[in-house]
Amino acid sequence: MRLPDAPTRHRPALPAGPAAEFTEAWLRNRRLSEHTRGAYQRDVADWLAWCAGHELDPLRTTFLHVNEFARTLEATLAARTGKPLTPATVGRKLSAVSSWYDFLVKLGAVDANPVAGADRPRIDRDHSNTVGLTPAEVDALLAAAEAATGPTAARNLAVIALLADLGLRVGELISLDVTDLGAERGHRSIRFVGKGGKARRRALTPGTAYTLDAYLSQRAASRGGPVHQLTGPLLVTATGARLDRHSVFRLVRRLAREAGIAAWARLSPHSLRHSFATTARAEGVPLEDVQDAMGHADPRTTRRYDRDRYNLDRDPAYAIWAARSRRRG
């Protein structure tokens, strides 16, 4: 049964050009990382293709059409895993389409956002499908990178060190440029654009700073010049191109396999980000400091990354009891 179109009234036409060009205009209006921008572009393209396949005008859809699209997504098998798309993936795709419609509403091209009334999937914010690493496994991964030899060994160690010690997103990592390195108030630091287009800065640990210095010195020596003349991407391939996320995924899994980590085939750069949050909290770093370091707007997101949050050793009852004992003693 064909669902009814939304009621219409006279509306201004969309900007001239194909839908892809209009989507680009929407994306330029958002502060997004390159990775997020690409994902949103694909998500909206999927929606437009679904509308075309159902002979629907995207400007005349209702929440009923969005619900039908969502059910289609839930039945779609992911190319990488062969399993149905997760609720989080479906939710992200609908969020992208919703943002697209919000833009159309502001332009006056549609009366309302049809995604607003749609039935979005329930997402468990206390759970993440990402496989984390224990501190010992992170140590083993770093040891495997340190033991490696070859022309890319120094760069690979720098990649793992940045992921392990700073908990960077892979998109943030590969977007770094040499000029993002600096020093502030006695700290070696690095600046980058985080999620949402927000400018951020992080301190480099002495170990990570040393690793980066060694890598850049080797890179400069191979070019026959000093380090201060290096420009462009911080992490490059053998040909000088910017390292891409697929190479980082492969690197993490290869080193994890060499390190004897059982779950190596299911790891990703994000595994190190989860480990960063869990280890920081286990070492007593306040939640708000971990939240700021990871660039999370909502502390609930940070807590989801903290895999050790249900450890009874951290039950606040112990702290209250110990404080009471000190007062009585």
BALOBA-1460 file (C-alpha; in Angstrom, 3 decimals):
// residues 329
<rec num="1" residu="m" x="0.000" y="0.000" z="0.000"/>
<rec num="2" residu="r" x="1.374" y="3.361" z="-0.989"/>
<rec num="3" residu="l" x="1.538" y="5.794" z="1.898"/>
<rec num="4" residu="p" x="-0.125" y="9.184" z="1.432"/>
<rec num="5" residu="d" x="1.994" y="12.195" z="0.639"/>
<rec num="6" residu="a" x="2.188" y="15.002" z="3.153"/>
<rec num="7" residu="p" x="-0.182" y="17.930" z="2.525"/>
<rec num="8" residu="t" x="1.503" y="20.661" z="0.546"/>
<rec num="9" residu="r" x="1.404" y="24.405" z="0.150"/>
<rec num="10" residu="h" x="3.389" y="26.756" z="-2.038"/>
<rec num="11" residu="r" x="7.040" y="26.497" z="-1.108"/>
<rec num="12" residu="p" x="10.210" y="27.983" z="-2.551"/>
<rec num="13" residu="a" x="12.105" y="25.655" z="-4.833"/>
<rec num="14" residu="l" x="15.277" y="23.957" z="-3.720"/>
<rec num="15" residu="p" x="18.540" y="25.559" z="-4.853"/>
<rec num="16" residu="a" x="19.330" y="24.863" z="-8.476"/>
<rec num="17" residu="g" x="21.267" y="21.722" z="-9.322"/>
<rec num="18" residu="p" x="21.051" y="18.029" z="-8.421"/>
<rec num="19" residu="a" x="20.242" y="16.864" z="-4.906"/>
<rec num="20" residu="a" x="23.900" y="16.062" z="-4.326"/>
<rec num="21" residu="e" x="24.799" y="19.716" z="-4.785"/>
<rec num="22" residu="f" x="22.086" y="20.764" z="-2.358"/>
<rec num="23" residu="t" x="23.364" y="18.226" z="0.140"/>
<rec num="24" residu="e" x="26.804" y="19.776" z="-0.206"/>
<rec num="25" residu="a" x="25.300" y="23.163" z="0.667"/>
<rec num="26" residu="w" x="23.759" y="21.612" z="3.786"/>
<rec num="27" residu="l" x="27.061" y="20.015" z="4.777"/>
<rec num="28" residu="r" x="28.974" y="23.258" z="4.278"/>
<rec num="29" residu="n" x="26.578" y="24.827" z="6.759"/>
<rec num="30" residu="r" x="27.623" y="22.291" z="9.428"/>
<rec num="31" residu="r" x="30.872" y="22.104" z="11.365"/>
<rec num="32" residu="l" x="31.773" y="18.499" z="10.749"/>
<rec num="33" residu="s" x="34.921" y="16.427" z="10.509"/>
<rec num="34" residu="e" x="35.778" y="15.021" z="7.101"/>
<rec num="35" residu="h" x="34.750" y="11.527" z="8.246"/>
<rec num="36" residu="t" x="31.383" y="12.673" z="9.645"/>
<rec num="37" residu="r" x="30.753" y="14.785" z="6.570"/>
<rec num="38" residu="g" x="31.279" y="11.762" z="4.325"/>
<rec num="39" residu="a" x="29.044" y="9.555" z="6.486"/>
<rec num="40" residu="y" x="26.232" y="12.123" z="6.534"/>
<rec num="41" residu="q" x="26.495" y="12.548" z="2.770"/>
<rec num="42" residu="r" x="26.116" y="8.800" z="2.248"/>
<rec num="43" residu="d" x="23.236" y="8.607" z="4.735"/>
<rec num="44" residu="v" x="21.220" y="11.327" z="2.991"/>
<rec num="45" residu="a" x="22.038" y="9.796" z="-0.405"/>
<rec num="46" residu="d" x="20.591" y="6.493" z="0.863"/>
<rec num="47" residu="w" x="17.383" y="8.274" z="1.892"/>
<rec num="48" residu="l" x="17.065" y="10.064" z="-1.440"/>
<rec num="49" residu="a" x="17.694" y="6.803" z="-3.313"/>
<rec num="50" residu="w" x="15.014" y="5.080" z="-1.211"/>
<rec num="51" residu="c" x="12.568" y="7.891" z="-1.982"/>
<rec num="52" residu="a" x="13.362" y="7.623" z="-5.695"/>
<rec num="53" residu="g" x="12.849" y="3.860" z="-5.579"/>
<rec num="54" residu="h" x="9.413" y="4.402" z="-4.037"/>
<rec num="55" residu="e" x="8.546" y="7.262" z="-6.402"/>
<rec num="56" residu="l" x="8.375" y="9.722" z="-3.509"/>
<rec num="57" residu="d" x="9.117" y="13.429" z="-3.543"/>
<rec num="58" residu="p" x="11.459" y="14.002" z="-0.557"/>
<rec num="59" residu="l" x="9.681" y="17.322" z="0.060"/>
<rec num="60" residu="r" x="6.331" y="15.581" z="0.516"/>
<rec num="61" residu="t" x="7.243" y="12.685" z="2.805"/>
<rec num="62" residu="t" x="5.732" y="12.020" z="6.222"/>
<rec num="63" residu="f" x="6.921" y="10.295" z="9.373"/>
<rec num="64" residu="l" x="5.223" y="7.155" z="8.032"/>
<rec num="65" residu="h" x="7.653" y="7.095" z="5.100"/>
<rec num="66" residu="v" x="10.579" y="7.618" z="7.465"/>
<rec num="67" residu="n" x="9.376" y="4.709" z="9.586"/>
<rec num="68" residu="e" x="9.207" y="2.510" z="6.483"/>
<rec num="69" residu="f" x="12.734" y="3.595" z="5.542"/>
<rec num="70" residu="a" x="13.946" y="2.765" z="9.061"/>
<rec num="71" residu="r" x="12.473" y="-0.735" z="8.865"/>
<rec num="72" residu="t" x="14.289" y="-1.196" z="5.537"/>
<rec num="73" residu="l" x="17.545" y="-0.162" z="7.177"/>
<rec num="74" residu="e" x="17.003" y="-2.556" z="10.078"/>
<rec num="75" residu="a" x="16.673" y="-5.423" z="7.581"/>
<rec num="76" residu="t" x="19.796" y="-4.384" z="5.650"/>
<rec num="77" residu="l" x="22.949" y="-6.466" z="6.099"/>
<rec num="78" residu="a" x="26.183" y="-4.599" z="6.728"/>
<rec num="79" residu="a" x="28.761" y="-5.265" z="4.026"/>
<rec num="80" residu="r" x="31.605" y="-5.677" z="6.521"/>
<rec num="81" residu="t" x="29.934" y="-8.041" z="9.001"/>
<rec num="82" residu="g" x="27.095" y="-9.608" z="7.037"/>
<rec num="83" residu="k" x="24.833" y="-8.879" z="10.009"/>
<rec num="84" residu="p" x="21.845" y="-6.487" z="10.207"/>
<rec num="85" residu="l" x="22.706" y="-2.858" z="10.816"/>
<rec num="86" residu="t" x="22.914" y="-2.046" z="14.517"/>
<rec num="87" residu="p" x="20.362" y="0.270" z="16.166"/>
<rec num="88" residu="a" x="23.163" y="2.819" z="16.606"/>
<rec num="89" residu="t" x="23.897" y="2.797" z="12.860"/>
<rec num="90" residu="v" x="20.218" y="3.118" z="11.959"/>
<rec num="91" residu="g" x="19.856" y="5.905" z="14.504"/>
<rec num="92" residu="r" x="22.839" y="7.748" z="13.054"/>
<rec num="93" residu="k" x="21.434" y="7.529" z="9.553"/>
<rec num="94" residu="l" x="18.079" y="8.899" z="10.696"/>
<rec num="95" residu="s" x="19.857" y="11.688" z="12.588"/>
<rec num="96" residu="a" x="21.618" y="12.698" z="9.380"/>
<rec num="97" residu="v" x="18.337" y="12.762" z="7.468"/>
<rec num="98" residu="s" x="16.750" y="14.723" z="10.319"/>
<rec num="99" residu="s" x="19.521" y="17.323" z="10.183"/>
<rec num="100" residu="w" x="19.014" y="17.583" z="6.416"/>
<rec num="101" residu="y" x="15.317" y="18.276" z="6.921"/>
<rec num="102" residu="d" x="16.028" y="20.797" z="9.680"/>
<rec num="103" residu="f" x="18.024" y="22.706" z="7.087"/>
<rec num="104" residu="l" x="15.127" y="22.514" z="4.635"/>
<rec num="105" residu="v" x="12.740" y="23.807" z="7.293"/>
<rec num="106" residu="k" x="14.990" y="26.815" z="7.885"/>
<rec num="107" residu="l" x="14.989" y="27.492" z="4.147"/>
<rec num="108" residu="g" x="11.198" y="27.230" z="4.068"/>
<rec num="109" residu="a" x="11.367" y="24.334" z="1.586"/>
<rec num="110" residu="v" x="9.269" y="22.094" z="3.873"/>
<rec num="111" residu="d" x="6.806" y="22.863" z="6.635"/>
<rec num="112" residu="a" x="8.140" y="20.368" z="9.163"/>
<rec num="113" residu="n" x="10.793" y="17.724" z="9.668"/>
<rec num="114" residu="p" x="9.181" y="14.300" z="8.981"/>
<rec num="115" residu="v" x="11.871" y="12.518" z="11.005"/>
<rec num="116" residu="a" x="10.752" y="14.349" z="14.153"/>
<rec num="117" residu="g" x="7.668" y="12.164" z="14.480"/>
<rec num="118" residu="a" x="9.322" y="8.937" z="13.343"/>
<rec num="119" residu="d" x="9.899" y="5.864" z="15.487"/>
<rec num="120" residu="r" x="13.652" y="5.853" z="16.028"/>
<rec num="121" residu="p" x="15.431" y="2.717" z="17.288"/>
<rec num="122" residu="r" x="16.128" y="2.389" z="20.970"/>
<rec num="123" residu="i" x="19.849" y="2.747" z="21.639"/>
<rec num="124" residu="d" x="21.391" y="1.420" z="24.842"/>
<rec num="125" residu="r" x="23.697" y="4.253" z="25.904"/>
<rec num="126" residu="d" x="25.284" y="2.010" z="28.529"/>
<rec num="127" residu="h" x="26.549" y="-0.407" z="25.898"/>
<rec num="128" residu="s" x="29.072" y="-0.227" z="23.103"/>
<rec num="129" residu="n" x="29.911" y="-2.905" z="20.531"/>
<rec num="130" residu="t" x="33.527" y="-1.762" z="20.373"/>
<rec num="131" residu="v" x="35.980" y="-4.328" z="21.748"/>
<rec num="132" residu="g" x="38.182" y="-2.672" z="24.353"/>
<rec num="133" residu="l" x="41.695" y="-3.503" z="25.497"/>
<rec num="134" residu="t" x="43.056" y="-4.061" z="28.979"/>
<rec num="135" residu="p" x="46.048" y="-1.944" z="30.095"/>
<rec num="136" residu="a" x="48.259" y="-5.023" z="29.691"/>
<rec num="137" residu="e" x="47.021" y="-5.508" z="26.122"/>
<rec num="138" residu="v" x="47.690" y="-1.840" z="25.306"/>
<rec num="139" residu="d" x="51.210" y="-2.310" z="26.681"/>
<rec num="140" residu="a" x="51.652" y="-5.392" z="24.493"/>
<rec num="141" residu="l" x="50.420" y="-3.478" z="21.435"/>
<rec num="142" residu="l" x="52.925" y="-0.693" z="22.083"/>
<rec num="143" residu="a" x="55.686" y="-3.254" z="22.651"/>
<rec num="144" residu="a" x="54.897" y="-4.872" z="19.293"/>
<rec num="145" residu="a" x="55.123" y="-1.471" z="17.606"/>
<rec num="146" residu="e" x="58.409" y="-0.700" z="19.373"/>
<rec num="147" residu="a" x="59.919" y="-4.033" z="18.298"/>
<rec num="148" residu="a" x="59.003" y="-3.537" z="14.640"/>
<rec num="149" residu="t" x="61.603" y="-2.568" z="12.059"/>
<rec num="150" residu="g" x="61.432" y="-1.114" z="8.588"/>
<rec num="151" residu="p" x="60.839" y="2.266" z="6.956"/>
<rec num="152" residu="t" x="57.365" y="2.749" z="8.473"/>
<rec num="153" residu="a" x="58.105" y="1.435" z="11.983"/>
<rec num="154" residu="a" x="58.690" y="4.868" z="13.539"/>
<rec num="155" residu="r" x="55.482" y="6.221" z="12.041"/>
<rec num="156" residu="n" x="53.495" y="3.196" z="13.153"/>
<rec num="157" residu="l" x="54.732" y="3.582" z="16.712"/>
<rec num="158" residu="a" x="53.689" y="7.256" z="16.629"/>
<rec num="159" residu="v" x="50.204" y="6.210" z="15.464"/>
<rec num="160" residu="i" x="49.734" y="3.703" z="18.294"/>
<rec num="161" residu="a" x="51.168" y="6.100" z="20.891"/>
<rec num="162" residu="l" x="48.777" y="8.884" z="19.894"/>
<rec num="163" residu="l" x="45.802" y="6.528" z="19.970"/>
<rec num="164" residu="a" x="46.795" y="4.959" z="23.300"/>
<rec num="165" residu="d" x="47.916" y="8.033" z="25.230"/>
<rec num="166" residu="l" x="45.402" y="10.574" z="23.910"/>
<rec num="167" residu="g" x="42.415" y="8.418" z="22.975"/>
<rec num="168" residu="l" x="42.002" y="10.266" z="19.678"/>
<rec num="169" residu="r" x="39.312" y="9.375" z="17.169"/>
<rec num="170" residu="v" x="40.836" y="7.930" z="14.012"/>
<rec num="171" residu="g" x="39.486" y="10.882" z="12.014"/>
<rec num="172" residu="e" x="41.212" y="13.297" z="14.361"/>
<rec num="173" residu="l" x="44.434" y="11.308" z="14.120"/>
<rec num="174" residu="i" x="44.721" y="11.205" z="10.349"/>
<rec num="175" residu="s" x="43.725" y="14.874" z="10.019"/>
<rec num="176" residu="l" x="46.729" y="16.072" z="12.029"/>
<rec num="177" residu="d" x="49.285" y="18.269" z="10.301"/>
<rec num="178" residu="v" x="52.899" y="18.917" z="11.255"/>
<rec num="179" residu="t" x="51.966" y="22.509" z="12.111"/>
<rec num="180" residu="d" x="49.483" y="21.240" z="14.714"/>
<rec num="181" residu="l" x="52.402" y="20.373" z="16.996"/>
<rec num="182" residu="g" x="53.404" y="23.053" z="19.466"/>
<rec num="183" residu="a" x="54.259" y="23.966" z="23.044"/>
<rec num="184" residu="e" x="52.128" y="25.758" z="25.616"/>
<rec num="185" residu="r" x="53.133" y="26.756" z="29.160"/>
<rec num="186" residu="g" x="55.797" y="24.094" z="29.379"/>
<rec num="187" residu="h" x="53.684" y="21.378" z="27.779"/>
<rec num="188" residu="r" x="54.277" y="19.770" z="24.420"/>
<rec num="189" residu="s" x="50.867" y="19.950" z="22.778"/>
<rec num="190" residu="i" x="48.861" y="19.184" z="19.702"/>
<rec num="191" residu="r" x="45.899" y="21.058" z="18.239"/>
<rec num="192" residu="f" x="43.196" y="19.579" z="16.041"/>
<rec num="193" residu="v" x="39.563" y="19.922" z="15.027"/>
<rec num="194" residu="g" x="37.352" y="17.546" z="16.971"/>
<rec num="195" residu="k" x="33.841" y="16.279" z="16.448"/>
<rec num="196" residu="g" x="31.396" y="19.037" z="15.630"/>
<rec num="197" residu="g" x="34.150" y="21.193" z="14.167"/>
<rec num="198" residu="k" x="35.339" y="22.277" z="17.615"/>
<rec num="199" residu="a" x="38.977" y="23.373" z="17.866"/>
<rec num="200" residu="r" x="40.717" y="21.348" z="20.562"/>
<rec num="201" residu="r" x="44.156" y="20.917" z="22.096"/>
<rec num="202" residu="r" x="45.740" y="18.114" z="24.093"/>
<rec num="203" residu="a" x="48.969" y="17.676" z="25.997"/>
<rec num="204" residu="l" x="51.513" y="15.206" z="24.674"/>
<rec num="205" residu="t" x="52.990" y="12.826" z="27.225"/>
<rec num="206" residu="p" x="56.811" y="12.738" z="27.326"/>
<rec num="207" residu="g" x="56.771" y="9.280" z="25.774"/>
<rec num="208" residu="t" x="54.488" y="10.271" z="22.909"/>
<rec num="209" residu="a" x="56.438" y="13.491" z="22.303"/>
<rec num="210" residu="y" x="59.682" y="11.495" z="22.124"/>
<rec num="211" residu="t" x="58.087" y="9.015" z="19.699"/>
<rec num="212" residu="l" x="56.854" y="11.833" z="17.440"/>
<rec num="213" residu="d" x="60.244" y="13.548" z="17.531"/>
<rec num="214" residu="a" x="61.985" y="10.327" z="16.501"/>
<rec num="215" residu="y" x="59.540" y="9.772" z="13.658"/>
<rec num="216" residu="l" x="59.810" y="13.336" z="12.340"/>
<rec num="217" residu="s" x="63.607" y="13.266" z="12.595"/>
<rec num="218" residu="q" x="63.696" y="10.080" z="10.523"/>
<rec num="219" residu="r" x="61.262" y="11.557" z="8.022"/>
<rec num="220" residu="a" x="63.274" y="14.774" z="7.703"/>
<rec num="221" residu="a" x="66.537" y="12.829" z="7.308"/>
<rec num="222" residu="s" x="65.059" y="10.785" z="4.466"/>
<rec num="223" residu="r" x="64.282" y="14.059" z="2.684"/>
<rec num="224" residu="g" x="67.694" y="15.532" z="3.386"/>
<rec num="225" residu="g" x="66.436" y="18.522" z="5.370"/>
<rec num="226" residu="p" x="65.793" y="19.719" z="8.935"/>
<rec num="227" residu="v" x="62.646" y="18.872" z="10.887"/>
<rec num="228" residu="h" x="61.418" y="22.476" z="10.990"/>
<rec num="229" residu="q" x="61.049" y="22.459" z="7.198"/>
<rec num="230" residu="l" x="58.569" y="19.582" z="7.225"/>
<rec num="231" residu="t" x="55.047" y="20.545" z="6.179"/>
<rec num="232" residu="g" x="51.738" y="18.893" z="5.356"/>
<rec num="233" residu="p" x="50.201" y="15.856" z="7.068"/>
<rec num="234" residu="l" x="51.777" y="14.652" z="10.290"/>
<rec num="235" residu="l" x="51.353" y="10.977" z="9.438"/>
<rec num="236" residu="v" x="52.192" y="10.063" z="5.865"/>
<rec num="237" residu="t" x="52.581" y="7.019" z="3.638"/>
<rec num="238" residu="a" x="55.805" y="6.036" z="1.904"/>
<rec num="239" residu="t" x="54.801" y="8.281" z="-1.011"/>
<rec num="240" residu="g" x="54.116" y="11.274" z="1.222"/>
<rec num="241" residu="a" x="50.323" y="11.060" z="1.055"/>
<rec num="242" residu="r" x="48.196" y="11.473" z="4.160"/>
<rec num="243" residu="l" x="47.677" y="8.213" z="6.036"/>
<rec num="244" residu="d" x="44.060" y="7.045" z="5.728"/>
<rec num="245" residu="r" x="41.767" y="5.410" z="8.261"/>
<rec num="246" residu="h" x="41.821" y="2.027" z="6.519"/>
<rec num="247" residu="s" x="45.590" y="1.840" z="6.935"/>
<rec num="248" residu="v" x="45.240" y="2.639" z="10.636"/>
<rec num="249" residu="f" x="42.613" y="-0.116" z="11.066"/>
<rec num="250" residu="r" x="44.904" y="-2.640" z="9.387"/>
<rec num="251" residu="l" x="47.876" y="-1.483" z="11.465"/>
<rec num="252" residu="v" x="46.054" y="-1.887" z="14.784"/>
<rec num="253" residu="r" x="44.916" y="-5.401" z="13.915"/>
<rec num="254" residu="r" x="48.281" y="-6.502" z="12.539"/>
<rec num="255" residu="l" x="50.170" y="-5.324" z="15.614"/>
<rec num="256" residu="a" x="47.522" y="-6.804" z="17.909"/>
<rec num="257" residu="r" x="47.932" y="-10.148" z="16.181"/>
<rec num="258" residu="e" x="51.701" y="-9.952" z="16.553"/>
<rec num="259" residu="a" x="51.212" y="-9.054" z="20.232"/>
<rec num="260" residu="g" x="49.154" y="-12.206" z="20.763"/>
<rec num="261" residu="i" x="45.911" y="-10.385" z="21.588"/>
<rec num="262" residu="a" x="43.118" y="-12.938" z="21.192"/>
<rec num="263" residu="a" x="40.500" y="-10.497" z="19.880"/>
<rec num="264" residu="w" x="42.841" y="-8.932" z="17.303"/>
<rec num="265" residu="a" x="40.446" y="-9.522" z="14.381"/>
<rec num="266" residu="r" x="37.682" y="-7.514" z="16.079"/>
<rec num="267" residu="l" x="39.786" y="-4.562" z="17.178"/>
<rec num="268" residu="s" x="39.737" y="-1.078" z="15.715"/>
<rec num="269" residu="p" x="41.444" y="2.243" z="16.474"/>
<rec num="270" residu="h" x="38.351" y="2.998" z="18.576"/>
<rec num="271" residu="s" x="39.321" y="0.110" z="20.867"/>
<rec num="272" residu="l" x="42.216" y="2.228" z="22.105"/>
<rec num="273" residu="r" x="39.864" y="5.145" z="22.707"/>
<rec num="274" residu="h" x="37.700" y="2.941" z="24.936"/>
<rec num="275" residu="s" x="40.790" y="1.742" z="26.778"/>
<rec num="276" residu="f" x="41.915" y="5.329" z="27.295"/>
<rec num="277" residu="a" x="38.646" y="6.207" z="29.055"/>
<rec num="278" residu="t" x="38.505" y="3.042" z="31.164"/>
<rec num="279" residu="t" x="42.133" y="3.285" z="32.277"/>
<rec num="280" residu="a" x="41.904" y="6.999" z="33.051"/>
<rec num="281" residu="r" x="38.875" y="6.417" z="35.299"/>
<rec num="282" residu="a" x="40.511" y="3.390" z="36.932"/>
<rec num="283" residu="e" x="43.518" y="5.604" z="37.754"/>
<rec num="284" residu="g" x="41.246" y="8.075" z="39.514"/>
<rec num="285" residu="v" x="40.964" y="10.756" z="36.819"/>
<rec num="286" residu="p" x="37.688" y="12.676" z="37.445"/>
<rec num="287" residu="l" x="34.889" y="11.969" z="35.000"/>
<rec num="288" residu="e" x="34.710" y="15.603" z="33.872"/>
<rec num="289" residu="d" x="38.431" y="15.617" z="33.002"/>
<rec num="290" residu="v" x="38.086" y="12.430" z="30.945"/>
<rec num="291" residu="q" x="34.995" y="13.928" z="29.284"/>
<rec num="292" residu="d" x="36.927" y="17.076" z="28.330"/>
<rec num="293" residu="a" x="39.895" y="15.071" z="27.069"/>
<rec num="294" residu="m" x="37.670" y="12.945" z="24.840"/>
<rec num="295" residu="g" x="35.648" y="15.894" z="23.580"/>
<rec num="296" residu="h" x="32.278" y="14.574" z="24.732"/>
<rec num="297" residu="a" x="29.421" y="17.042" z="25.106"/>
<rec num="298" residu="d" x="27.490" y="14.634" z="27.331"/>
<rec num="299" residu="p" x="29.098" y="12.871" z="30.332"/>
<rec num="300" residu="r" x="26.832" y="9.877" z="29.663"/>
<rec num="301" residu="t" x="28.837" y="9.234" z="26.498"/>
<rec num="302" residu="t" x="32.061" y="9.183" z="28.506"/>
<rec num="303" residu="r" x="30.564" y="6.762" z="31.000"/>
<rec num="304" residu="r" x="29.629" y="4.419" z="28.163"/>
<rec num="305" residu="y" x="33.310" y="4.280" z="27.189"/>
<rec num="306" residu="d" x="34.298" y="3.472" z="30.775"/>
<rec num="307" residu="r" x="34.158" y="-0.334" z="30.699"/>
<rec num="308" residu="d" x="35.144" y="-0.588" z="34.372"/>
<rec num="309" residu="r" x="32.346" y="1.613" z="35.703"/>
<rec num="310" residu="y" x="30.503" y="-1.326" z="37.277"/>
<rec num="311" residu="n" x="33.569" y="-2.539" z="39.173"/>
<rec num="312" residu="l" x="32.528" y="-2.865" z="42.822"/>
<rec num="313" residu="d" x="35.984" y="-1.667" z="43.867"/>
<rec num="314" residu="r" x="34.790" y="1.784" z="42.778"/>
<rec num="315" residu="d" x="31.530" y="1.744" z="44.733"/>
<rec num="316" residu="p" x="31.297" y="5.123" z="46.525"/>
<rec num="317" residu="a" x="30.015" y="3.308" z="49.595"/>
<rec num="318" residu="y" x="33.630" y="2.419" z="50.412"/>
<rec num="319" residu="a" x="34.732" y="6.065" z="50.299"/>
<rec num="320" residu="i" x="31.846" y="7.135" z="52.546"/>
<rec num="321" residu="w" x="32.566" y="4.340" z="55.011"/>
<rec num="322" residu="a" x="36.311" y="5.156" z="55.072"/>
<rec num="323" residu="a" x="35.589" y="8.859" z="55.683"/>
<rec num="324" residu="r" x="33.235" y="7.965" z="58.550"/>
<rec num="325" residu="s" x="35.866" y="5.673" z="60.051"/>
<rec num="326" residu="r" x="38.442" y="8.488" z="59.933"/>
<rec num="327" residu="r" x="36.062" y="10.868" z="61.694"/>
<rec num="328" residu="r" x="35.359" y="8.353" z="64.448"/>
<rec num="329" residu="g" x="38.973" y="7.352" z="64.817"/>
